[in-house]
Amino acid sequence: MNLVKKILTAMVCTVIAAVPAMPMNVQAATFSQINSSAVFVKQQTNVTCTLAANVMLLRRTAMMRGDADWNTITEWNCRSTLWVEGAGMRHSYSYRNISVSYQYVQGNTRTALINALREHPEGIAVYDWNHPHAILLTDYTNGVFYCSDPWTSYPAARIPASQASISVDSVDAYWYVVTPDVVLNNSTSAGSVQATTIANLNETWKIHTPSGVNMRGGAGTYYSVVGYVPNNASVKVTKRTAAGGYTWGYASYKGKNGWIALDYAKKIASTTTNNASSALTNKSSISASQVEVGKLVTVKGAAAGGTGAYTYAYYCKKSDASSWTTIKPFSSSAYAEFKPLKEGTYDVCIKVKDSAGKLATVYKTVKAVYTLENKSSLSKTELQLGETFQLNGNAAGGTGSYQYAFYCRRTSSAGWSTLKDFSTVSSISYKPLKATQYEVCIKVKDVNNGKCEKKYFTVTVN
């Protein structure tokens, strides 16, 4: 079972590339397919339960996205990306264009997990700090939590969570998929995973990036490179699909065939037309509604309806400002990012235009806050046996809504005693019972985003 030695905040690796105008929800697998025994894995060591739980999470997401090679996602293949040797599982990471983040459970545990599963049909990897172990919560059906437990003594299957090695009620935090946004296929047919929808067409595209594009053996950045198409070269595209955050076209160039990212090309001719057009809808989104000052915010352009191809433009401003700053002018790029450099609320504007000139605009809001700081202190660090000292929780930054927890142990002891669990109480008294040296830990948690900072002290009792 996995003992996380310290909390890591690992930056999600961002691929600086265009994201296609594609439906936000992909549904390429059924409920029975993502819960087949072949999907679930056992942890390979006694400390990699969190890694194994995340492997299962990635596998189910890949299946629902339509990745035929989902079974190549293994603990061994993922370890260098997801795991920090000597420390444990990363809290945030990106693997095969699947971005995963970490969330502390707030409020009622069961309610929080039910809500999370409603938003994430691919499941969530949950972790219990007090009994350090992680499992994959697969779903909440008819009032029952179901899971797959990676510990070797449990079956590689979907089982009621009540039969797992940890209790749902003791879950402290969980990993969840940020992107892509996937949903289950309503089909109940058994068999292999259905492929992502592939449109047959006959189009000519021209490469529109100075570095050119790689031609790959499949629709995904993790497929091997089988060729190269230089800038300004024209290619025939006979198939189109969406996978991994890009629009892919099956192209022919100088006798070679393969998949290229159409986000780096422009369509210049087509033998097919679509006379039927619907109202243009702007479905753009932002990566977070709240970030730390100086951290990147990703803006994703997406649209539906309208006529032909889309172009996007992105703008932002402080909410109390009168003028907008252009993040990226109109182009085919369905991706942009900006970095709030000051604390406050920012407005984000995303405009989508189709080939007929129709325009649709949406507005988003991002709150930028300073990094959470733990400024806790003790009233004294040396005292006589029988005396009492104060543990004072104090914080700055973050969202301004804090909770505090207090712990203590004798230096010679391996385990910690909880003096007071997380609450709004910011100060407590403690009287040591033995003349020895003690370690004190005060945790500060930002209630609104779940971030936690620790601070340690040494107290000598004479």
Disulfide bonds with the S-S distance in Angstrom:
none
